[in-house]
Amino acid sequence: MVAHNSCSKREEINAEWISNQAYKMIKDLYRHRRTYNFALHFL
């Protein structure tokens, strides 16, 4: 039971880290949206 708790805790932290990374990525995308749109025209 203790091992299960620590395991799910690790997954919780991992999920939180992933959502934080996604949030940062989306924020950066939004901030640099014009730059990305400009670059996309040349891909």
N, C-alpha and C positions, 0 to 999 in steps of 0.2 A: 504493500500500500504506500509505503514511504517512497519507494522507487517510482511508483506510478505518479505520485504527486509531483516529484521533482521533474519527471519526464514531461508532464503536461505543462508544468511551469515553464520549462525550457521552450516548449512549443508556443506558449503564450508570448514569451519575450521575442521569439523569432518572428511570430506573426506581427507583433507590434513594430519590430525593426523593419520588416518588409513594407508595412503600411506607411511608416515614416519615410522610407526611401521613395516609395511611390508618390507620396505627398510632395516631397522635395522636387522630384522629377517633373511632376505636373506643374508645380509652382514655377520652376525654371522654364519649362516649355511655354507657359503662359506669358512669362516675363519676356522671353526671347521669341515670341510667336512670329513677329515680323521677320526676324532674321531667318527662322526656320522656313517660313513661307517663301522668302526670297531665294533661299538655297534650294528648296524643292523644285522651283521652276527650272533649275539647271540639271536635275537628276535624270 
